[in-house]
Amino acid sequence: MDISQVVELWPFWSALIVTGVVAGLLAGLLGVGGGIVIVPVLYFIFQQVGMTPMDAMSLATGTSLATIIPTSISSIRAHRQKGNVDTGLIQAWWVFMLLGVLAGSLLVSQVQSEGFIILFALIAMLVAVRMFLHKQSEAARLPSRLWQRVSATTVGGLSVMAGIGGGTIGVPVLSKFGFASHRAVGTAAAFGLIIALPGAIVMFLFGQAPLSAPFGTVGLVNWPSFLLIVPLTVLFAPLGVKLGQKLPAQTLKKVFAVVLLITGVRMFIQAIGV
């Protein structure tokens, strides 16, 4: 790629820079791993460079998962310092979450369908509404082991198919189980790493790069996007954590619900418009 092509793609680079900053803040503030921002933005950007909607969504999903890996590590460190990560729950859930991730990522890497987007969009909207209407318990009351395993597998599978971190679905699930907001966010940040690392590896190794994919694409990961977004998400994630600590639990919960609802509506509109 020569200098003139780099200049022509300046809107592309600018959008990725803004995406990295916002995704990093949300990763720390809400424990969403940034994917809730990265996926829809990359979906539109990749279409602007000539990709079909379905190809763009597949590549956005794989690239988003790759960016979540370092962002989650940064966010986990910040949350652990504040004692917001429930390591006992992580140890009990990670195997079942991994099973869901492997099944979901293999499906996405081999099948292109707007059904993945519609499924998550509906779940996101329902979860957001539920978070507004239901009050949170003061103490954690985990369900039976069976329901915990089902929850872990579901969180892993749905999250990886949508290209997001563990927070988008994990935070509402943990809130339902009675986790305090900050602890739910911190624990969900750890979910993000469990979901993104194996998910990105599967899509990198088994996904086939679309013929219309932009330069630097291997499998279902676009590395130029990864290299531009990641430093910014890592830089701004700790700032998001600090901001989250200053907000009341109910305020943080409602902020997350608003973001989740907006994202769900946008994804649904994108899917039915394909």
Phi, psi and omega in degrees: 000127181268177185299319182298322179291323177298316180295318180298330181268016181303319176302324178298311181295319181298317180297322179292323179296311179298320179300316180299317180295309182295319180296321178296315179299316180292327179298317179283321183287317187244354181068026185270358177073002177083340184298333181296337176263316188295317184301305181295326179294312179296326178303314179287319182298313182296328176292327180292338179260015170108005181274153174286158181305315182291319176296320180297320180293319179298315181290324178296321180296310180295318180294320179299315179300320179297319181290334182291333184303298180293328179297317180295319179300314179297317181292320179299315179302315181294318181290323180295324178298333180261004177071030184260007181252122179274093184293330178297318179292320179301316180296326181281335188257337196299322182297315182288326175295320179297321178300316178296321180296314181297317179295314182293317182290324176295322179295313181294323182290341183249341185233133176251119182203138175289350178301327178298319182290315181298317180301310181293321182301317179295317178297316181300316181293320179294318179296318181298314179297319180297322180293330177286323189271336185254138176277153182268142177287160182272335181234150182288129176230091182287145177285190180296165180300323180299312181291329175295318180293319177297318180297315181298315180295319180294315179301315180295313183293312181293321181295315182291326179291335179266353179075028184243169176281187184281347187287325185301319177256326183295319180298312177299322179296312180293325177296321177297327179279002175096009179290140173299151187304310183296323179288325176296318180295315181295318179292322179294333176298323176291325174305321183304319180290319179298326181279312189288319185298301179293326180297315180294321179297315180299315182289332177288318184276322187254344178283146179257123181296127177299149180298331182270006182295146179293166183303151178082014180266127176231124186064231177247036177231126175263109188289325175301319177296317179302311184292334179274323183282318189303310181303324181286320179294319179295321181292320186265348179299313178300326177295323177295323178297314180298320178295320180296326180291339183269351181265142175299151184304315182292326177294315179300319180297318181288325176299315179298318181297320179297313179300317181295317180295314179300315180296318179298316179297316181297317180295320180296316179298318178299317185293313183285346179270353182289000000 
